Amino acid sequence: MIAIPARLPDYSRDCRPVLKWAGGKGQLLAQIEQKLPLKLKMGAIKRYIEPFVGGGAVFFDIHNNYAIQEAFLFDINPELVILYNVIKRDVEDLIVELSKIQTEYKHTDDTKAYYYARRDEYNEFDKNIDANVYKHDFVRRAALTIFLNRTCFNGLFRVNSKNKFNVPMGKYTNPRILDEENLRNVSEALQIATIIQADFGVTPDYVKADTFIYYDPPYRPIRETSSFNSYAVGDFDDEEQKRLKTVFDACNQMGALQMLSNSDPTNYIDDPFFDDLYKDYKINRILAKRLINSKADGRDAIRELLVINY
């Protein structure tokens, strides 16, 4: 039997997600870890790729606990790419900006007016900007991303057809807008990462020997009334799910170890969509609790899928 080295993370430098993120994997990390490849646990995986980084919970957990040397984090959402690159490159300036916002928010007589004023400011930023061309001006934009995330309803990131952030204010008595220690720890973690605004289709371009890829795409709705695809303009429909499968196949042929999360359509109806799509791979069913549903009966534990190729 091969002995797996004990995980000895430096807890003083652990990092965790900066954003609350609908569909984030924080609650599933223990189950995901059980399915991580042995080569990663043995320290033989050096490159990590995440084509839908979102809140980054899996990346941060893997960085805290395993010996990856480089990471490639992609997302089509420019605000995420801007945020993570600001944290990586200008974290101290970001901390100063967030401290200013936190002070203003706590001392205003009308937090609601302050929230909507900052949301209006946020929506004035150029939504067609190339997030891959870094500018120091992004610091204010990144600070507002964190502020809105910490004070909006349920921590949602949702945009309308004009790509304008439209989430209303949430009900918080004392939201934590600035967490200096975690921001600095995240900045240190991101030093090994290349963060790019990109479609998941570029993933095979970054695969080499000893690569592990974790995919967390927008989930396929499991009910006609549900959708988790509004983090950026555009729909992630069944054709996109099938296109993602071709990327999974291509990276499999290149020898990458891969894990993919998605919803389980068989929770409510006889719909073997993913069972058929990923029939050539191992499909694991795990239990998750949906937390973004406003109705109590919509928060029951349901099955989700973890697809792996090892």
C-alpha positions in Angstrom: 0.0 0.0 0.0 1.3 3.4 -0.9 1.4 5.8 2.1 0.0 9.2 1.4 1.9 12.0 3.2 0.0 13.7 5.9 -1.2 17.2 5.0 0.7 19.8 7.0 -0.7 23.2 5.9 0.8 26.3 7.4 -2.5 27.6 8.9 -1.0 31.0 9.6 -0.9 31.5 5.9 -4.0 29.8 4.7 -6.2 31.7 2.3 -9.9 31.4 1.6 -12.3 32.8 -1.0 -12.5 36.6 -1.0 -16.1 36.5 -2.5 -19.3 34.9 -1.4 -20.2 33.0 -4.6 -23.4 31.3 -5.6 -22.5 27.8 -6.5 -19.2 28.1 -4.6 -17.6 24.8 -3.5 -16.8 25.6 0.1 -19.3 23.2 1.6 -18.2 20.4 -0.8 -14.4 20.6 -0.2 -14.3 17.6 2.0 -16.1 15.5 -0.6 -14.1 16.9 -3.4 -10.9 16.1 -1.5 -11.8 12.5 -1.2 -11.9 12.2 -5.0 -8.7 14.2 -5.7 -6.1 12.2 -7.6 -3.4 10.3 -5.7 -0.7 12.0 -7.7 -1.8 15.4 -6.4 -1.8 14.1 -2.8 1.7 12.5 -3.4 3.1 15.9 -4.6 3.5 14.7 -8.2 1.1 17.3 -9.7 2.8 20.6 -10.4 0.3 22.4 -12.7 -3.3 23.2 -11.8 -5.9 24.6 -14.2 -9.4 25.9 -13.3 -11.3 27.1 -16.4 -14.3 28.5 -14.4 -12.5 30.0 -11.3 -15.6 31.8 -9.8 -15.0 32.1 -6.1 -11.9 30.0 -6.2 -12.6 27.7 -3.2 -11.0 24.6 -4.8 -7.9 26.5 -6.0 -7.4 28.0 -2.5 -7.8 24.7 -0.8 -5.4 22.9 -3.1 -2.9 25.7 -2.8 -3.1 25.5 1.0 -2.6 21.8 1.2 -0.7 20.5 -1.8 2.6 21.2 -3.6 1.4 22.8 -6.9 3.9 25.1 -8.5 1.8 26.9 -11.0 -1.8 27.6 -11.7 -3.9 28.9 -14.6 -7.2 30.4 -13.6 -9.7 31.4 -16.3 -13.1 33.0 -16.2 -15.2 34.8 -18.8 -16.3 37.3 -16.2 -14.0 40.3 -16.5 -14.7 41.5 -13.0 -13.3 38.3 -11.5 -10.2 38.5 -13.6 -9.7 42.2 -12.7 -10.2 41.4 -9.0 -7.8 38.5 -8.8 -5.1 40.4 -10.7 -5.5 43.4 -8.5 -5.1 41.2 -5.4 -2.1 39.6 -6.9 -0.4 42.8 -8.0 -1.7 45.7 -5.9 -3.1 44.2 -2.7 -1.9 47.0 -0.4 -3.6 49.6 -2.6 -6.7 47.5 -2.6 -6.7 47.3 1.2 -6.4 51.1 1.4 -9.4 51.5 -1.0 -11.5 49.0 0.9 -10.7 50.6 4.2 -11.9 53.9 2.9 -15.2 52.3 1.6 -15.7 50.4 4.9 -15.3 53.6 6.9 -17.7 55.5 4.6 -20.3 52.8 4.8 -20.2 52.4 8.6 -20.4 56.2 9.1 -23.1 57.0 6.6 -26.6 57.8 7.8 -28.1 56.0 4.8 -26.4 52.7 3.9 -29.1 52.0 1.3 -28.3 55.2 -0.6 -24.6 54.5 -0.3 -25.0 51.0 -1.6 -26.9 52.1 -4.7 -24.6 55.0 -5.4 -21.6 52.5 -5.4 -23.6 50.1 -7.6 -24.3 53.0 -10.1 -20.6 53.8 -10.0 -19.7 50.2 -10.7 -22.0 50.0 -13.6 -20.4 53.0 -15.2 -17.1 51.0 -15.8 -16.4 49.9 -19.3 -17.9 46.4 -19.6 -16.1 45.7 -22.9 -12.6 46.4 -21.5 -9.9 43.9 -22.1 -9.4 42.5 -18.5 -6.2 40.9 -19.6 -4.5 44.3 -20.0 -3.7 45.3 -16.5 -4.2 48.9 -15.3 -3.7 50.3 -11.8 -7.1 52.0 -12.2 -8.6 48.6 -11.7 -8.0 48.9 -7.9 -11.2 51.0 -7.4 -13.1 48.6 -9.6 -11.9 45.6 -7.6 -12.7 47.2 -4.3 -16.3 47.9 -5.5 -16.6 44.2 -6.5 -15.8 43.2 -3.0 -18.0 45.8 -1.4 -21.0 44.9 -3.5 -20.5 41.2 -2.9 -20.4 41.7 0.8 -23.4 43.9 1.0 -25.7 42.7 -1.8 -28.5 40.2 -1.5 -27.1 36.6 -0.8 -23.7 37.6 -2.3 -25.0 37.0 -5.8 -23.2 38.2 -8.9 -25.9 38.8 -11.5 -26.0 41.0 -14.5 -28.8 42.0 -16.8 -28.9 41.9 -20.6 -26.8 45.1 -20.7 -24.2 43.5 -18.5 -25.1 45.8 -15.6 -24.9 44.5 -12.1 -28.5 44.5 -10.8 -28.5 42.7 -7.4 -30.4 44.6 -4.7 -29.0 45.4 -1.3 -29.0 42.7 1.3 -29.9 42.8 4.9 -26.7 42.9 7.0 -26.1 44.7 10.2 -22.3 44.8 10.1 -20.9 43.2 7.0 -17.2 42.6 6.9 -16.0 44.5 3.9 -12.3 44.4 4.6 -10.3 41.3 5.7 -6.7 42.5 5.4 -5.1 39.2 6.6 -7.0 37.1 4.1 -6.3 39.5 1.2 -2.6 39.3 1.8 -2.7 35.5 2.1 -4.7 35.3 -1.2 -2.2 37.7 -2.8 0.6 35.4 -1.8 -1.3 32.4 -3.2 -2.0 34.1 -6.5 1.7 34.7 -7.1 1.9 31.2 -8.7 -1.2 31.9 -10.8 -1.8 33.3 -14.3 -5.3 34.8 -14.3 -6.9 35.2 -17.7 -10.3 36.3 -19.0 -10.9 33.4 -21.4 -13.4 30.9 -22.6 -12.9 27.4 -21.3 -12.0 26.3 -24.8 -8.4 27.4 -24.3 -7.8 24.8 -21.6 -6.0 22.3 -23.8 -3.4 25.0 -24.7 -2.2 25.0 -21.1 -2.0 21.2 -20.5 1.4 19.6 -20.0 2.7 16.6 -18.1 1.5 16.4 -14.4 -1.5 18.6 -14.8 -4.7 18.5 -12.8 -7.8 20.3 -14.1 -10.9 21.1 -12.0 -14.0 22.3 -13.9 -16.9 24.0 -12.2 -19.1 25.3 -15.1 -22.4 27.0 -14.8 -24.7 24.2 -13.6 -27.3 22.7 -15.9 -30.7 23.7 -14.4 -32.4 20.7 -12.7 -35.8 22.4 -12.8 -37.4 24.5 -15.5 -37.6 27.5 -13.1 -34.0 27.3 -11.9 -30.9 28.7 -13.5 -27.4 29.5 -12.2 -26.1 30.9 -15.5 -26.5 34.6 -15.0 -23.0 35.4 -13.6 -22.2 37.0 -17.0 -24.2 37.8 -20.1 -24.8 34.7 -22.2 -26.4 31.3 -21.7 -24.5 28.1 -20.9 -27.0 25.8 -22.5 -26.8 22.1 -23.4 -24.7 22.8 -26.5 -22.1 24.5 -24.3 -22.2 21.5 -21.9 -21.4 19.3 -24.9 -18.7 21.6 -26.1 -17.2 21.4 -22.6 -17.2 17.6 -23.0 -15.1 17.9 -26.1 -12.5 19.9 -24.1 -12.6 17.3 -21.4 -12.0 14.6 -24.0 -9.1 16.6 -25.6 -7.4 17.1 -22.2 -7.9 13.4 -21.4 -6.1 12.4 -24.5 -3.3 14.7 -23.5 -2.9 12.9 -20.2 -4.3 15.5 -17.8 -6.1 14.3 -14.7 -9.5 15.9 -14.5 -12.5 16.5 -12.2 -15.8 18.2 -13.3 -18.7 19.2 -11.1 -22.3 19.7 -12.3 -25.9 19.2 -11.3 -27.6 15.8 -11.3 -30.7 16.0 -13.5 -31.9 12.8 -12.0 -32.8 14.5 -8.8 -36.3 15.2 -10.0 -36.8 13.5 -13.4 -35.4 10.6 -15.4 -32.9 12.7 -17.3 -29.6 10.8 -17.9 -28.0 13.8 -19.8 -24.7 13.7 -18.0 -24.7 9.9 -17.5 -24.9 9.6 -21.3 -22.5 12.5 -22.0 -19.7 11.3 -19.7 -20.4 7.6 -20.0 -16.7 6.9 -20.7 -15.6 8.3 -17.4 -16.3 7.7 -13.7 -19.4 9.5 -12.4 -19.7 10.0 -8.7 -22.9 11.3 -6.9 -22.4 13.5 -3.8 -24.9 15.4 -1.6 -24.9 19.1 -1.6 -27.2 21.7 0.0 -28.4 24.5 -2.3 -28.1 27.7 -0.3 -29.1 30.4 -2.7 -32.8 29.5 -3.0 -34.9 32.0 -1.1 -37.5 29.3 -0.3 -36.8 27.0 2.6 -38.1 24.0 0.6 -35.6 24.7 -2.1 -32.6 24.3 0.2 -32.8 20.5 0.8 -29.8 18.4 0.1 -29.7 17.2 -3.5 -27.3 15.1 -5.5 -24.5 16.7 -7.6 -22.1 15.0 -9.9 -18.3 14.7 -9.8 -16.9 13.3 -13.1 -13.3 12.1 -13.0 -11.0 10.5 -15.6 -8.7 8.7 -13.2 
